[in-house]
Amino acid sequence: MKKLIIILLSFIGGSMAILNAQENAPAHSMTRKGQNFNVDVNVNLNTLGVKSNRMVVLTPFVAGKTDTITLSSIGLMGRRRYFYYERNEKRYPEVFENKNFRTGENPDTFRWDETFPYEKWMDGSSLKMRKQVYGCCNDIIEESIIDLASYHGYHPDYQWIVPEAEFDKVRQVKGSAYIDFVVSTTDIRPDYRENRRELGKILSTIDSLKADADITMDTLYIKGFASPESPYDNNTRLAKGRTKALKDYVTQLYSFDEDFIMTSYEPEDWEGLRRFVESSNISNREAILEIIDCSLEPDPKEWRLKSTYPEEYKFLKETCYPALRHSDYKIVYKIRTFTDLNELKKVFKEAPAKLSLREFFNLSTAYEPGSEDFMKVFEVATMVYPDNETANLNAANAAMLVEEYNKAERYLAKAGDTPHAIYARGVLAGLRQEYSAAEEFFRKAAVAALEAEDMFLEEVAQNACDEMKRFNK
């Protein structure tokens, strides 16, 4: 037992000597300089304690998750072992291919200083040293691997934004129904022309919401419009009467509360006419738009349009005016809140539009960052909330996490100019190895965070800025 302890202590001591190079010598390191990756190892050979009939072989190597780079090996031999190999050159161990030294004639230190093209796998790699002790007959009697250094590369500190919770998830659905009425009448005839189909737009929307147990309808808004045909007073009567007729028609089919349906009307839809003309290739388009935009009262305005451009007016009356006689509807409703993760997964699969941004974010915590399910949550969130800055910022972070940098750039274009968005643009630049641009973004983010009194982000951005300065050297 005592002998075993002595051998073990000797083995550990010899291994630790590798870490203790000559004073003032460079420390073991791995550094990246642009597209080059440098490995620097410096060992003190005098502390290896090689016995006369032994040989020690040292082999540094860089180990990553997917690849390995092995540097050249060196050997330090005791006196008897050295002369043995001199007499038997062909019996050198295969690993011992490069420099060899005899104890007493060896340099104090030996340094590996080698540069390789940088590859992505080197991020997160480790610099190690393999020590092998050979006895007689070229047998390895001791072997160990010692960790010397590590290289983390640029691994950003992603700043995820937790969306604010919605206590009332209020949503709305809109549509337009083009219901035909007999000339100058206000009563609805379901079987007249395409009325059955147009009425069905409103009724099917109501039915689908009523059938959903997660939804509570709040209000149905109906607004009726007539086309700009004089006289204005008659159009007012028609728009008002036809809107009331549609309300009465819906009311008789459902047992809604009295104040569930709210109505309004607009006698002449000049805005709709303007949109049609502006998007058309009609003759005298600009002059017609000037008439539509002028300050005349509706009847004189309509007469000027009709008398100045009779051909164009006829075209508008036949093609555009029927569509201006419509009823817009909007149903405001509430969706209940989902908290259980299993329920969130089910809703996400069947009806993701029911989820709030906070619920999307809560769901993402159920998955491993970077996994397919994790990525899909943030991607769908931007589909449901395409213009929401928080949704796009978090989606950009998720895309960067899996190195989809072009997709991240598209999301960041819609992420706004908050300190967090500026910081995320710095992260993207850093991941693309655009270190000068990244440093500038991080500097701006730190200033913006300071102005926003966000001390945490200010510190994160400043640290990232300092990190980019090291990469720029």
N, C-alpha and C positions, 0 to 999 in steps of 0.2 A: 504493500500500500504506500509506504514511504517513497519507494522508488518511482511509483506511478505519479505521485504528487510532484516529485522533483522534475520528471520528464514533462509533465503538464505545465509547470511554472516556466520551464525553459522554453517550451513551445510558445506560450503566451507572450513571454518577454521578447522572443525573437520576432513575433508578429507585430507587437506594438512598436518595435524599433522602426518599422517601415513608416510609421506615422511621425517619427521624430527625426526629421532631416536636420542637416547641419544648421546651426544658428544663422539667421538672416537669409536662409535659402527660401525660395518661393514656396508657398503652401500648395498643397494639391488642389487643383481647380479645373473646372470646365466652364468655358465662357464662349459666348457667341458674339461674333463681330461681323455684322451684316450677314452675308451668305456663307461665312466660314465659321467653323466650330473648332475651338482650340482645347486640347487636353494637355495639362501640365502636371507632371508627377515628379517629385524630388524625394529620394530615399537616402538614408544614411547606411552605407554598407558595413561600416565598422561595428555596428551594434547587432549584427545578425548572429554572431557567435557560432560560426560554422566549424564543426569538428574536422579533424585531419582527413578522415575517410568518408566525409559527407559532401554533398553538393546541394546548394539552395538555388532554385530557379524562381525568379520573380516575373510575373506576367500581368501587366495592367490591362484592363478592358473596360469598355463602356457598355453597360447593359440597359436596354430599354424594354418596353413591353413586347415589341415585335422584332427587334433587331439587336445585333451586338457588333461592336468593333473591337478587335483584339490588337493590342500594340505588340511590339517586338519583345521577346523575352531576353533576360540576361541571367547569367549563372555565376555564382561565387562558389569556388571549390576549395576544400581543404588541401593541404600539401600532398598527401598520399593519393587523394582522388584526382588531383591535377595530373600527377605523373602517370596515373593509371590511364587516363584518357589520352595523354600524349602518346603512350605506347599502343593504344587501341582506338585510333581515331574513328573508326567505323561504328563504335559502340556508344557514341553519344546518344542521349535520349532525343527523340524526334522533336520534343517541345523546345529543346535547347538548340536553337538554330542560329543565334546571333552572337552577341558579345559574351565572352566568358572571362572571368578574372580568377587569379589565384590569390588566396588570402595572404596578406602581407605585401602584395603588389597591386592591390586594388585601389582605385580612387576612393576618397572619403565618401563622396556622394555620387549618385548617378541620377541623371535627369532625363525624363521623356518630355519633349515639347513638340507636339505634332498637331497639325491642322488638317481638318477634313471638310468637305462640302457639308453645309448644314442640311439636315433632313428633319421632317416634322417629328419623327419618332424619338428624336433626341430630347424633346421636351419631356421632363419627368424622368430622365435617365439617371443612372448612378455610375459613379466611377469606382471601380473595385480593383483589388490586387489579389491575384492568386499566388500563394506561396506553396512550393512543393519541395520537400526534402527527400533527396535520393540517397539510398544506401548502396550496398554492393549489388552487383548484377542488375544495376539500373532500376531497382525496385523503388517505388514511392512509399516511404515509410511514414511520412507525415504530410498532410495537406490542409490548407485553410484558405478562406476567402475573407478579405478585410475590406470594409467600406471606407473609402477615402473622401469622397465628395459627391454632391448631387447637383443636377441642373434642372431647375423648374421652368425655365423659359418664361414666356409671358402668359400667365394664367390670371385673367382679369377677375376682379371682384364685381360680379354682376349685381346690379341694384334693381331688384324687383319691386314693383309698385303694387301695394295691396289696395285694390279699388275700394272706394267707400261703399258701405252697405246701403241697400235700398230698403227702407222700411215699408214703403208702398211701391210695389212694382207696377206702376201705371203705364199701360200701353194703349195704342190705338190702331185701328184699321180703317182705311179710307177707300172710297170708290165713287163712281159716278154711274147713274142710271139714266138712260135716254128714253124717257117715256113719251109716247106720242099721244096727243090729245086732238080730238076733233076741233076744227078751226073755231076759235073764240070760246071754247068750253073749258071747264075746269074739272070735270068728273073723270075718274079713271076707269078705263075699259080694259080689263086684263087681256081680252082676246083681240084687241085692236092692234093690227100690224105686229111688231115684235115686242109688245108690252109684257107678255108672259115671261120672256127671257130676261128683260131688263128688270122687272120686279123681282125675278128670281135671284138676281145679284145681291140685293139687299137681304132677302129672306134667307138665302143660304148662308150668308155671313152671320146673321143672327143665330141661326140653328146650330152652326158649328161651334159658336162661342157658348151657347146655352148647354151644349152636350158635353162640354169639357169641365170636369170636376175641379180642375185647378184654377178655373177662371170665374170671376164675378163681374158681370157687366155693370157699368156705372151709368152711362148716358149715351143716347143715340141722337146725333145732331143731323138735321136735314136742312139743306139750303137749296131753294129753287131758283132757277135762272130762266129768263126769256131772251129772245134774240133782239137786236137793236132795230126793230121795225116800228116806226111811229104808228099811232101816237103813244107817247110815253105813259100817259095815264092808263091806257088800256093794257099796256105791258105790265104795269104795276099790279093791276087787278088779276091778270093771268098768273104772274109769278107767285103772288100771295095765295090765290085760290088753289093753284095746282100743288103748292107745297103743303097746304092744309089737307088737300085730298090724299096726298101720299101718307101723311101722318095718320089720318083716319083709317086708311087701308091697312097699315101695319098694326095699328092699335086693335082693330077688330080681330086680328089673327092671334094676338098674344095677350096675356094678362099682365101687362107691365104696370108699374106704378104710374100715377097720373103725370108726374114730372119727369119720367124717364126720357121722353122724346122732347127735344128742344128744336125749334124751327126758326129759320130766318129766310130772307129772299132778296134777290137783286133783280130789279125789273129788266135790265139790259146788260148782257155780258160783253162789255166793251173790251175787257182784258183778254177774254178768250178770243175775240175777233183780232185783237192786236197780235197775239201769239201766232195765230194762223197766218196772218199777212206777213209777219216778220220772217217766218220760216218758209214762205212760198216764193215762187218765181213770177208772181203776178206782175203784169205791166204796171208802170207808175207806182211801184211798191213804196218808194220813199215818200212820194207826195200823198199817198193814201195814209201812210203812217202819220204824217203831219196833221192830217185832218182828224184822225182818231185821237191824237194827243192834244188837239187844240182845246181852248177853254169854252167853246160854245156849249150851250145846253144840248141835251140828247137829241131832241127833234130837229133843230136847225143843223146840227152836226150830221145827222143821218141824211137830211135833205141835200146838204152840200156834197156828201159822198156820192149820193145817187145821181145828182144832176151834173156833177163835174166829170165823173167817170162811170157812165151808164153801163158800158160793157163789163167793166170790172165788177161793178155793183151786182149785175145780173149773175156773174160767175160766183161771187161770194154768197149771194142769196140761195143759189142752188147747191153749192158744195159745202159752205161753212155754216150758214145760219141754222140748219137743222141740228147740228151738234151743239149749238149754243143754247138750245132749249133742253136743259138737263137738270137733274137733281143730284147734288153732291151729298154724300152721307159719310158720317164718321162715327164709329162706335168706340167709346173710351171704356176700358176694362182694366181689372186688376188681376195679377197672377199671384198666387200664394208663394210663400218663401219655402225653399227646399234646404234642409240642413243635413240630413242623413246621406252619407257618401254613397251607399247603394242606390238610394233614390236619385241622387245627382247623376250617377252613371246611367240610370235608366232614362231619365229625362234627356240627358245629353244625347243618347242614342236615338230617341224617338222624336223629341221636339226641342232641340237646343235653343230655339228662339225664346223659350220660356225662362231661360236662365239669365240672371243678372251678371254683370261683370264680376262681382264679388263671388258669386256662386261658381262661375268658371274658374276663378283663381283657387277657390277652396277645393274644387275637384282636382286641380292639377297636383295638389299635395298628396293625392292617393297614388301617384305614379313616380317612378324613378326619373329624375331629371335627365332629359335627353332621350328617353324611351319614345317609341312610336306613339303610345297613348298620351304621353306628356305633351309631345309636339302638337298632336291633333287638337288638344284642348285649346291651346293658344291660337292655333290657326282658325278654328271654327269661331272663336270669340271675335276675331277681326271680321269674319263674314257676317256675324250678327250685328256687330257694332263697327262698321267699316271706317268711320271717321272719328272714332274715339281715340284720343291720344294715349291714354293709359293702355288700352287694348293693343295698340300698335307698338308701344314701347316694350311691353312684356313679350309680345310675339317676336320682336327684334332680338331680345335677349335669348329667347328660346332658339331662334335660328342660329345665332352666333355660337350657342352651346354645341351645336352639331356641325359647325363650320359651313353653314349655308349663308355665306356672306352677302351674296347678291340679293337673296330674299330679305335678309336683315336690313339691307340698305333701302329696299322698297318700303318696309314697315317704318323705318326711321324717318322717311320723307313725310309721314303722316303723324309723327309722334310729337310735334310741336317744338317749342324752344325753351322748355323748362330746364332747370339745372340738371335734372336726371336725363333728359333727352340729349343734352350737350355731352354729358358724361358718356352716355351709351355710344355716341358717335366717336368719341375718343377710343372707347373699347374696340369698336369696329376697325378704326384706323390702326390700332396697335396689333390686332389680330392679322391685319393685312400687311404688317411689317412696315407701315407708313409712320415711323416713329416720330418724326418731326411734326406731322399733322396731329398725331395722337397727343403729343405734349401740349400743343396749342389748344386742343379741345379740352383737355383736363385742366389747363390753366383757366380757361373761360368758365368751366364748370365750377371750379373752386370759388371764383369771384362771384358768380351767379348764386351759388349756395350760400355764400357769406351774406349777400344782399337779402336773400330769402330767409336768413337766420336758421339755416339748416346746417348746424355745426358738424353733424355726423358726415353728411355728404361732402362738406368742405374738406374734412380730413381725408376721406377716401380719395377724392379727386386730387388733393395735393400729394398724397402718397403715390398715386398712379403717375402724376406728373414727374415726380422724382425718379420713379422707375423708368420712365421713358428717357429721361436724361442719361441714365446708365446705358440703355440700349443704343443711344445715339452716339456714344463715344467711339 
